[in-house]
Amino acid sequence: MIKIDHAVKTFDDGKLSVHALRDVSLHVEKGDIYGIVGFSGAGKSTLIRLVNGLERPDTGSVVVAGKDLSALTKPELLRLRRKIGMVFQQFNLLEGKTVKHNIAIPLHLAGTPRAEIDRKVREVLHFVELDDKENAYVSQLSGGQKQRVGIARALATDPDILLCDEATSALDPQTTESILHLLRRVNQEMGVTILLITHQMQVIQMICNKVAVMENGQIVEEGSVLSVFGTPKEAVTRRFVRTVINDQIPETFISVVRSETRPQQVELLKFIGDSVREPLIANLCRMPGLEVNILGATIQEMQSSVMSVFILQLIGDPEKIAEAEQKIDAAGALRERMVL
């Protein structure tokens, strides 16, 4: 559905060159909810502007719905854009106009007959659960309602792709959750592929099935949400994951662990879904010559699955600790030795 290969984009004002994208490749399959996460200046917004043709790469290619954007004429690009909806952080609505007027704008631009416009506006308003707001002015709406109007406007042209640029950053947590639920419905019920950029890992956790992490204009890590959350490889990814899953030993325990004089090892264990079917920790506790302390634990739901995280202190002879690690690995848990 979206294929970016080795894209490079540099902005140069004559005095300063900014390398916004450095050899970026990305493949979004039809039906994905693909999240791109990164801090400000990572290159996320530039990447999404390549997809809707607002920017062109200096080198590399961008293919959307089987069409190479660099090969399209302006009329062809305009036709393709009608199948790409856009949802913005600050809503980009006309505050002094009605909800109906705002939603109808792309339909008027496409030359849609008035009767069809009226029908389509009612249809998308019903989908976003704002049936009673058709004639309300945008200035009278809450932030969450404004974003629903923005989504309705994006859906009015029956897009195949929806691009969301920090669509929940201006909203409170409860409203964010309701908007993400709506976007999930757009994906599941309408079959719309969603490319979503954010700096909030919680958004990735709640809605996406795939994620790419950007830093300094590059994609430094990508994969399924479960794999990236389960085994983050890069430092920036670990920073993002820790905003959702706390995999660090509480400060109050560190001095206790360091004061232990017997041989020990601290292990970080992650269980994804039903990947571990045996009572692993209970079995470890029953091993003779091994003491097991739980230093921390958390559980998170994501991608219709569950990830459980345990931090264990294993105390015993090195041979016993090695035996326990073998049991953990054999059971299928993800394990990482922690260094204090």
C-alpha positions in Angstrom: 0.0 0.0 0.0 2.8 2.4 0.9 6.4 1.7 -0.1 9.3 4.1 0.6 12.7 3.0 -0.6 16.0 4.7 0.4 14.4 8.2 0.6 16.7 11.1 1.3 15.4 14.6 2.0 17.5 17.7 2.7 16.2 21.2 3.3 18.7 24.0 2.5 18.0 27.7 3.0 21.4 28.7 1.6 23.0 29.0 5.1 22.0 25.8 6.8 21.3 22.3 5.5 19.0 20.1 7.5 19.0 16.4 6.7 15.4 15.6 7.5 15.5 12.0 6.1 18.6 9.8 5.7 18.1 6.7 3.5 14.7 5.8 4.9 12.8 2.7 3.7 9.4 1.7 4.9 6.7 -0.7 3.8 3.1 -0.4 5.0 0.9 -3.3 4.0 -2.8 -2.9 3.2 -4.9 -3.1 6.4 -2.0 -2.1 8.7 -2.2 0.5 11.5 1.4 1.5 11.2 2.9 3.8 13.8 6.0 6.0 13.5 7.3 7.2 16.8 10.1 9.6 17.5 11.0 12.8 19.3 10.6 16.2 17.8 13.0 16.7 14.8 13.3 13.0 14.1 11.9 13.3 10.6 8.3 12.0 11.2 6.4 14.9 9.6 8.7 15.0 6.6 8.1 11.3 6.0 4.3 11.7 6.1 4.5 14.6 3.7 6.3 12.4 1.2 3.4 10.0 1.3 0.8 12.6 0.3 3.1 14.2 -2.2 3.6 17.5 -0.4 7.3 16.9 -0.5 9.4 14.9 -2.9 12.6 13.0 -1.9 15.9 14.2 -3.2 16.7 10.6 -4.0 14.8 7.4 -3.5 11.2 6.5 -4.3 7.7 6.7 -2.8 5.1 4.4 -4.1 1.5 4.7 -2.9 -1.3 2.3 -4.0 1.1 1.0 -6.7 1.9 4.4 -8.1 5.3 6.1 -8.0 4.5 9.6 -6.9 7.5 11.1 -8.8 6.1 9.8 -12.1 2.6 11.3 -11.6 1.4 14.5 -13.3 -0.3 17.1 -11.2 -3.9 16.0 -12.2 -2.9 12.4 -11.4 -1.5 13.4 -8.0 -4.6 15.3 -7.2 -6.7 12.2 -8.0 -4.5 10.0 -5.8 -4.7 12.5 -2.9 -8.5 12.1 -2.9 -7.9 8.6 -1.7 -5.6 9.7 1.0 -7.3 11.2 4.1 -5.4 13.5 6.5 -6.0 14.1 10.2 -4.1 16.9 11.9 -2.9 17.6 15.5 -4.6 21.1 15.6 -7.7 19.9 13.7 -7.3 22.4 10.8 -11.0 23.3 10.8 -12.8 26.5 9.9 -13.9 27.7 13.4 -16.5 30.1 12.0 -18.2 27.5 9.8 -20.6 24.7 10.6 -19.6 21.1 11.0 -21.4 20.2 7.8 -19.5 22.9 5.9 -16.1 21.7 7.1 -16.8 18.1 6.2 -18.2 19.0 2.8 -15.1 21.0 1.7 -13.2 18.1 0.0 -16.5 17.0 -1.7 -17.1 20.5 -3.0 -13.5 20.6 -4.3 -14.1 17.3 -6.1 -17.3 18.6 -7.8 -19.6 16.3 -6.0 -23.4 16.9 -6.5 -25.2 18.6 -3.6 -27.5 15.7 -2.9 -24.5 13.3 -2.7 -22.7 15.8 -0.4 -25.7 15.9 2.0 -25.9 12.1 2.0 -22.2 11.6 2.6 -22.0 14.2 5.4 -24.8 12.5 7.3 -23.1 9.1 6.7 -19.7 10.1 8.1 -21.2 12.1 11.0 -23.2 9.0 12.0 -20.0 7.0 11.9 -18.1 9.4 14.2 -21.1 9.6 16.5 -21.8 13.3 15.9 -25.3 13.1 14.2 -26.6 16.0 16.3 -23.7 18.4 15.4 -24.3 18.8 11.7 -25.4 22.4 12.0 -23.3 23.3 15.0 -20.4 25.7 14.6 -16.9 24.3 15.1 -16.1 27.0 17.7 -18.8 25.4 19.9 -17.2 22.0 20.0 -14.8 20.4 22.5 -11.4 19.2 21.4 -12.4 15.6 21.0 -15.5 16.6 19.0 -13.3 18.8 16.7 -11.0 15.8 16.1 -14.1 13.6 15.2 -15.1 16.3 12.7 -11.5 16.2 11.3 -11.8 12.4 10.9 -15.2 12.7 9.4 -13.9 15.2 6.8 -11.0 12.8 6.0 -13.5 9.9 5.5 -15.8 11.9 3.3 -13.9 11.0 0.1 -13.8 7.3 0.9 -10.0 7.1 1.3 -8.0 3.9 1.1 -5.3 5.5 3.4 -5.5 7.7 6.4 -2.5 9.7 7.5 -2.6 10.9 11.1 -0.1 13.6 12.1 0.0 13.7 16.0 -3.8 13.3 15.9 -4.1 12.9 19.7 -1.3 15.1 21.0 -3.7 18.0 21.9 -6.2 15.8 23.7 -6.5 14.6 27.3 -6.0 10.9 28.0 -9.7 9.9 28.1 -10.4 11.7 24.8 -7.3 10.2 23.3 -8.6 6.7 24.1 -11.9 7.4 22.5 -10.3 8.8 19.3 -8.0 5.8 19.0 -11.0 3.5 19.4 -12.6 5.4 16.5 -9.5 5.1 14.4 -9.5 1.3 15.1 -13.1 1.2 13.8 -12.1 3.1 10.7 -9.4 0.4 10.1 -11.5 -2.6 10.9 -14.9 -1.6 9.5 -13.9 0.5 6.5 -10.7 -1.4 5.7 -8.7 1.8 5.7 -4.9 1.5 6.0 -3.6 4.0 8.7 -0.1 5.5 8.9 0.1 7.3 12.2 3.0 9.5 13.6 3.3 10.3 17.2 5.7 10.9 20.1 3.5 9.0 22.5 4.3 5.3 22.9 1.0 4.8 24.6 -0.7 5.5 21.3 1.4 2.9 19.6 0.6 0.4 22.3 -3.2 1.0 22.1 -3.8 0.9 18.3 -0.9 -0.1 16.1 0.1 -3.6 14.8 3.5 -2.3 13.5 5.9 0.4 14.5 9.0 2.2 13.3 11.2 4.2 15.6 12.9 7.3 14.1 15.9 9.2 15.3 17.9 11.9 13.4 16.1 11.3 10.2 16.6 7.5 10.2 14.5 4.5 11.0 16.6 2.9 13.8 14.2 0.0 14.6 11.0 -1.4 13.2 8.8 -4.5 13.5 5.6 -5.7 15.1 4.5 -3.9 18.2 4.9 -7.0 20.3 8.4 -7.7 19.1 9.6 -4.1 19.5 8.0 -3.8 22.9 9.3 -7.2 23.9 12.9 -6.9 22.7 13.8 -3.2 22.1 17.3 -3.0 20.7 18.2 0.7 20.4 18.6 3.1 23.3 15.9 5.5 21.9 13.5 2.6 21.6 14.1 1.5 25.2 13.4 5.0 26.3 10.0 5.0 24.5 9.1 1.6 25.7 9.9 2.5 29.4 7.2 5.2 29.2 4.7 2.3 28.9 6.4 -0.7 30.5 8.5 -0.1 33.5 11.4 -2.6 33.3 13.7 -1.0 35.8 14.3 -2.0 39.4 12.7 0.5 41.9 15.4 2.7 43.5 14.4 1.5 47.0 15.4 -2.1 46.0 18.8 -1.3 44.4 20.7 -0.8 47.7 19.1 -4.1 49.1 20.2 -6.0 46.0 23.7 -4.6 46.0 24.1 -5.5 49.7 23.5 -9.2 49.0 26.7 -11.0 49.6 25.7 -14.4 48.2 26.0 -15.2 44.5 23.0 -13.6 42.6 21.7 -12.6 39.3 18.9 -10.1 38.5 16.8 -11.2 35.5 14.3 -9.2 33.4 11.6 -11.6 32.2 8.8 -10.8 29.6 5.9 -13.1 28.9 3.9 -12.3 25.7 0.3 -13.7 25.5 0.2 -17.4 26.2 3.8 -18.0 25.0 4.6 -19.5 28.4 2.1 -22.1 29.4 3.7 -23.4 32.6 3.8 -21.8 36.1 7.5 -20.8 35.5 8.1 -18.6 38.5 6.4 -21.1 40.8 8.7 -23.8 39.4 11.7 -21.7 39.9 10.7 -21.1 43.5 10.6 -24.9 44.1 14.1 -25.4 42.9 16.3 -26.6 45.8 19.2 -24.3 46.6 17.7 -21.3 44.8 16.0 -18.3 46.3 13.7 -16.2 44.1 12.6 -12.7 44.9 10.2 -10.6 42.8 11.6 -7.1 42.7 9.0 -5.7 40.3 6.1 -6.7 38.0 3.8 -5.1 35.6 1.3 -6.1 32.9 0.2 -4.3 29.8 -2.4 -5.0 27.1 -1.5 -4.4 23.5 -2.5 -5.5 20.1 -5.2 -7.8 21.5 -2.5 -9.5 23.6 -0.9 -9.1 27.0 2.7 -8.6 28.0 3.8 -9.3 31.6 7.1 -8.1 32.9 8.9 -9.5 36.0 12.2 -8.5 37.6 13.5 -11.5 39.5 16.5 -11.7 41.9 17.9 -15.2 41.7 20.2 -16.1 44.7 22.2 -19.3 44.8 25.3 -21.0 43.5 26.3 -20.0 40.0 25.4 -23.6 38.8 21.8 -23.2 40.2 21.4 -19.8 38.6 22.5 -21.2 35.3 20.0 -24.0 35.7 17.3 -21.5 36.4 18.2 -19.5 33.3 18.0 -22.7 31.2 14.5 -23.3 32.6 13.4 -19.8 31.7 14.8 -20.0 28.2 13.2 -23.5 27.6 9.8 -22.2 28.8 9.8 -19.5 26.1 10.1 -16.3 28.2 12.1 -13.4 27.0 15.1 -13.0 29.3 17.7 -10.3 29.8 20.4 -10.2 32.5 20.3 -6.9 34.4 23.5 -5.2 35.5 23.3 -2.9 38.6 
